[in-house]
């Protein structure tokens, strides 16, 4: 993220960014380790939890990339919509495969 003219980066900005990235990476990894298959209600709750974390990170001025946003989109989709997401070129293929396994156990 670029700084506006006259703004300077503070050491805590880098520190907070590193913590946010580490948290997101750990969260994604932990989600993908959840035993499958995941019930639709559990997937929806997980999507809600991800959305909450994204809101907190945004309020802190941290934008940690799109993987968590993609994960929230895939988990909140109903089965028909999720199958259509397979053709969505904006989604990470590896992440889609991980969520597919989580949702179906296959």
N, C-alpha and C positions, 0 to 999 in steps of 0.2 A: 504494500500500500504506500502510495507516494504522499509525502508531507506537503502541506500547503506552504506557500511562500511565507517565510518568517517563522515557521514552526520548526522546532528542533526535536529530535528523538530523545526520549529520556531512557535511562538504563532499565527502568521498570517496564517500559513498553516491550523491550526485547525479552525480558524475563517472563512477563505475562504471556507473550506470544509463544515462547517455548513451552510453558506449562499448558497452554491451550492445545497446542499441537500434540504434545505428549498425551494429554487426556483423551483427545479425539482418537489418536492411534490406538491407545489401550482399549477404549470403549468399542471401537470397530472390531478389533481382534477378539475381545471378550464376547461380543454379540455373535460372531461367527463360530464361537465354540459352544454355544447353547445347544443342548441335545435336540435333535430333530425327530419327528416333525413338530413344528410349533403350531399350536391351535390358532385359528384366525383371531380370536379374542386376545390372545397373548401377543400376536403380531401387531394388532392395533394399539395395545397398551405400550409396546416397545416403540412404535412409531410416535406415540404421544410423548414418551420420555425423551426420544431423540429431538423432537420439535422443541421441547422445553430447554434442553441443553443448547440447541442452536440459538434460541432466544436469549439465553444467559450470555453466551459467547458474543452475540451481536451487541448486546447492551454494554459489554466490556470492550467493544471495538475490535473484536477478534473475528476474523473471517478465515476459517481453517480449511477452505477448499470445498469441493463438491461431493466428496464421497459420503459424508454423513447425510447431506441433503438427498443424495440418490438413494441411500439406504432407507431413509424415512419415506420417500416416495414409493419404493418397492414394497415396504412392509405395510403401508396403509392401503395399498391397492387391493380390491377384491380379486378373486381368482381370475375372472375374465380379463380385467384390466391388467393384471400382472402378466398374463400370457402375452398380451399385446406389447408390453414393455420389452419383450425379448427382441423386437425389431427396432427399438429406440437406440439410434446410434450415439446419442449423447450419454448413454449409461456405460459404465465400466463393465466389460464382459466378465471379468473375474469376480467383481462384486455381485453381478447378476447371478452368476453360477453359485456363489456362496449363499445368497438369499434364497435361490431356488432350492438348494439342498436343505436350508433351514426350514423353509415352508413345507417341503414335500417329503423330506427324508431321503430323497434319491439323488 
